[in-house]
């Protein structure tokens, strides 16, 4: 089963959107494998956004992600990376489909409530950054057989 990393950013936590956003992933039929509320430090923030180092938005993004707790999650399911990206909507909320998470809750690209891995390789890297293997749980979920073949 494929896994992806999802982070509810400081604006989602501060605005009380955590439960609503988690519910969207559950209602889609995805399985939660790990979850924690954490305060990201500079080392972790810079590692998370390492591919953007040197870009103008790097430092403001690092500062922002450290500004308040975030919810780090691992979700699993068939094609979960692509499904999660669809649920989240476009990175820029102005382009996000109505009904997507960003289309529903975000107004600004720099405060777009959620991060999700953009590939299986990114998911593996990000999961390893935030979770130890023993913190992730694989379990049978009632109804899984009704979601896909």
Secondary structure, 3 states (H helix, E strand, C coil): CEEEEEEECHHHHHCCCHHHHHHHHHHHCCEEEEEEEECCCHHHHHHHCHHHCCCCCHHHHHHHHCCCCEEEEEEEECCHHHHHHHHHCCCCHHHCCCCCHHHHHCCECCECCEEECCCHHHHHHHHHHHCCHHHCCCCCCCCHHHCCC
